[in-house]
Amino acid sequence: MRKIEAKTNWWVGVSPWIILGAVLVLVPLFVFMTVENINRQKEGTTKLLLEKGAALIRSFEAGARTGMMGMSWGGFQVQRLLMETAQQPDIIYLMVTDSEGRILAHNEPSKIGKRHGMGLDLERVSGSQDVNWHEVSGQDDSQIFEVFRQFAPTRGRVRMHHSGMSHRRNVVNDWCRPHMAPESTPYDPGQVIFVGLDMGPVEAARKEDMRNSVVMAVTFLLIGFAGMVSLFLAQAYRSTKTSLSRLKAFSDNLVENMPMGLVAIDMNRKIASFNQTAESVLQLSSGEVLWKMAEQVLPQPLWELIDEVQTSKGIIEREIDCPVKWGKIIPLEVIATFLEEEHGGFLGYVVLFRDLTQIQYLKREVQRSQRLASIGRLAAGVAHEIRNPLSSIKGFATYFKERYREVPEDQKTAEVMIQEVERLNRVIGQLLEFARPMSIEEKPTSIQALIQHSVKLIEGDVNKKGISIDTDISPEIDKMMIDPDRFKQVLLNLYLNSIEAMGEEGRLSVGLRRDEDGRDIQIVISDTGAGIRGEDLPHIFDPYFTSKSSGTGLGLAIVLKIIESHGGKIGVESQPGEGTTVTITLPFSREV
């Protein structure tokens, strides 16, 4: 970004999104409250009608029970009581049926003997004192609230008092079925009483309450909506004021954690921002550089770029070598430019950079791999061409050795020829092994047992030179998928290099551990030998590079090829006169 937009728009009005948000919040809330209020009113109405019906049933049973205490109470009197009770307001009908739904008594005598409540489980109702209800439709589509339960006018015993004497008798329910002659018949306990209540007045009142609830809900909704809009308007200035601070916090966090180094310099050439990546790359803390002149604290190649930006008024991109602490040189990719406001006002400079050390290392590795591949193909062709003449030379040398057995000098010359041919043949064999694709036969192998076995193979050599061996292979590591023969070849090659680099009474250390993350496996081999010179260290894995008079220069090249074929890495650290440490890293995915 070369321009920074610093304009703030503040509109003292109501945004459509604010209105939509208020509606989405308030409407469901008040709809829910209104529905809940209507449901409560309906439940209250139902409870009121149910209690009214139950009270009518109890009063009718009480009237029947009082009449039965007389001496001549019968079915006629029950029918009469039922008709008189049904004359109360809001009662549409009052009837008594048996457990099969046949009407035994009704306020309208014409309906006696007909059927009622056929969709109900009257068997269960007639045997229970629980009050039941449901809504049914009348003949004119009016809604009727019907209450029903077991008809039981006689429960318990009644004490009778005559002339100061008290005697007890069972209450006899001698009332006749209404459709029959009024003759004394015992009361049948399996009967059901129905009360039909008119829901018209109640429904009218409930609808009026519903209208009032809706009107009240709309009123409160408008009041709440107005309150929310007022709140948004009251917070508008405050929100606008805090938006810049939030944006600043976000940008500061973004700048601080970006993977590139960033240095912002104000118009007075003082450093205004210096993120964590810049601290890590330039090895400077923000406390050392903030609000100080760039020329005083930044490496010279960086602040010279600022002068160039000031002159060119454009963007500069280039790679530079930047010196940091302790004389270390770090390759950097740098982008430098200037900042200005929307209307062209100058604000300062910004410099972005990243460390190219790892990238350049990878480039060198790619180039090296390409170079080694070319050398390998060339070496394979040369080796095949040389091997055949060597066989002929060795054959002639053997012939002359046998022919001139009596001439010691000629025989010695022939032996030297044979030895040199064999040495050349070994070198060619190593060259061919290096050139051809590496064949790996992986199988589950205990890395601890492999290291212990490889150490035993060199005990004779180290004992001759008085070298001590320290091993630390204690971590419990599962078996790994590796080629044990190839890996043993790697370890022995590294052991022998360390033994040759040490004099008498040196120390060879072999360790097994996990890396810092606790995942990958590392084998560490270190010695107290002469070490490797700094200029030789980058080339030790190159083919035919060796500091030994009798070496072929292919040993470490083959070691590297074997390690890479296992998906691993090998690193070498060395200081002349202090020894060498070789670290082999194998990925944890090879554990089985």
Secondary structure, 3 states (H helix, E strand, C coil): CCEECCCCCCCCCCCHHHHHHHHHHHHHHHHHHHHHHHHHHHHHHHHHHHHHHHHHHHHHHHHHHHHHCCCCCCHHHHHHHHHHHCCCCCEEEEEEEECCCEEEEECCHHHCCCECCCCCCHHHHHCCCCCEEEEEECCCCCEEEEEEEECCCCCCCEEEEECCEEEEECCCCCCCCCCCCCCCCCCCCCEEEEEEEECHHHHHHHHHHHHHHHHHHHHHHHHHHHHHHHHHHHHHHHHHHHHHHHHHHHHHHHHHHCCCEEEEEECCCEEEEECHHHHHHHCCCHHHHCCCEHHHHCCHHHHHHHHHHHHHCCCEEEEEEEECHHHCEEEEEEEEEEEEECCCCEEEEEEEEEECHHHHHHHHHHHHHHHHHHHHHHHHHHHHHHHHHHHHHHHHHHHHHHHCCCCHHHHHHHHHHHHHHHHHHHHHHHHHHHHCCCCCCCEEECHHHHHHHHHHHCHHHHHHHCCEEEEECCCCCCCEEECHHHHHHHHHHHHHHHHHHCCCCCEEEEEEEECCCCCCEEEEEEECCCCCCCCCHHHCCCCCCCCCCCCCCCHHHHHHHHHHHCCCEEEEEEECCCEEEEEEEECHHHEC
